[in-house]
Amino acid sequence: MSDLRTLLTPKRLAELSAEGRAQAARSRFVDPDVVAESKKILRERGEIWAASVLMRDLSRRSRRGGWPWLEDGEMETLILANRAEWEQLAAAAQGGESR
């Protein structure tokens, strides 16, 4: 697991959080594809990254599988933030900026 925090600005995180909540509100049921993708991101990026994206402590655990307890829209927010970071990195690479 990674110890890295998000590269996104707090303003961008707030936008993504609002978008994630809006996506979750479109259905009263949890999308199993969203669950699977968010778990994959948690495994790959780590809980420190996820906590920095969600801007809160993730020590509270779900009853199933020991995953962090996520509120409505937070799974979607993690997915959106993951994509946004990769897009940001790709744009920086294309612009000739070095790491």
Secondary structure, DSSP 4 states (H G I P E B T S, - for coil): ---PPP-S-HHHHHHHHHHHHHHHHT-SS--HHHHHHHHHHHHHH-HHHHHHHHTS---SB-TTTTPBP--TTHHHHHHHHHHHHHHHHHHHHHTT---
